[in-house]
Amino acid sequence: HVRGVDVTELSSFPWWTDLFQLYHKTYRPLLLARHLHHDYVFVTRGGEPFTASYFSEFISTLMHRHTGKRVATNLLRSSFVTHFYSSDAAQD
């Protein structure tokens, strides 16, 4: 059994694992081109694995579409860390 700072026991989040399994078994295969065979979770519309730059652009575009503001991924990461450190969970 693996334990550590970067390990989260997913059985604590059954709703998330159900959604992930649905995506992985049903929707992800629809995104992959027939000639592509890989285990990457996040894929482009063409079925290629996300690169770091593609992921950042994807998140920025998604945020802009839903909020009207462009947000860089490093700002989002900083916001989540700041929020976490001010929460009760940060005491663990």
C-alpha positions in Angstrom: 0.0 0.0 0.0 1.5 3.3 -1.1 1.4 6.3 1.3 3.0 9.8 1.2 2.5 13.4 0.7 1.5 13.0 -3.0 -0.8 10.0 -2.5 -4.6 10.4 -2.0 -6.7 7.4 -1.2 -9.3 7.6 -4.0 -11.7 5.2 -2.3 -12.6 8.3 -0.1 -14.1 9.9 -3.3 -16.3 7.3 -4.9 -18.2 9.9 -7.0 -14.8 10.9 -8.5 -13.7 7.4 -9.2 -17.1 6.6 -10.8 -16.7 9.7 -13.1 -13.1 8.8 -14.0 -14.0 5.2 -14.8 -16.8 6.4 -17.1 -14.5 8.8 -18.9 -11.7 6.2 -19.2 -13.8 3.3 -20.4 -16.4 5.2 -22.5 -15.3 8.6 -23.6 -11.5 8.5 -23.8 -11.5 5.7 -26.4 -13.7 7.9 -28.6 -11.0 10.6 -28.6 -8.2 8.3 -29.6 -7.5 7.9 -33.2 -7.4 4.2 -34.3 -3.6 4.3 -34.8 -2.9 5.7 -31.4 -2.3 3.4 -28.4 -1.1 5.0 -25.2 -2.2 5.3 -21.5 -2.2 9.0 -21.1 -5.3 10.2 -19.3 -5.6 13.7 -20.8 -5.7 13.8 -24.6 -6.3 16.4 -27.2 -9.3 16.3 -29.6 -7.0 14.4 -32.0 -6.2 11.8 -29.3 -2.6 12.9 -28.8 -1.3 13.1 -25.2 -1.5 16.6 -23.6 1.8 18.4 -23.5 2.6 20.8 -20.7 2.1 23.8 -23.1 -1.1 22.3 -24.5 -2.5 21.8 -21.0 -1.7 25.4 -20.0 -3.3 26.8 -23.1 -6.4 24.5 -22.7 -6.9 25.6 -19.1 -6.4 29.3 -20.0 -8.9 29.0 -22.9 -11.4 27.1 -20.7 -11.2 29.8 -17.9 -11.6 32.6 -20.5 -14.7 30.9 -22.0 -16.4 30.6 -18.6 -15.2 33.8 -16.9 -14.2 36.1 -19.6 -10.7 36.4 -18.1 -7.5 34.8 -19.2 -5.8 33.1 -16.3 -2.4 31.4 -16.4 -2.0 28.0 -14.8 0.6 29.2 -12.4 -1.8 31.8 -11.0 -4.4 29.1 -10.5 -1.9 26.9 -8.7 -0.9 29.8 -6.5 -4.5 30.5 -5.7 -5.2 26.8 -4.7 -2.1 26.7 -2.5 -3.0 30.0 -0.8 -6.6 28.7 -0.2 -5.4 25.4 1.1 -2.9 26.9 3.5 -5.7 29.0 5.0 -8.0 26.0 5.5 -8.3 23.6 8.4 -6.9 20.8 6.2 -3.5 22.6 6.2 -3.0 21.5 9.8 -2.4 17.9 8.7 
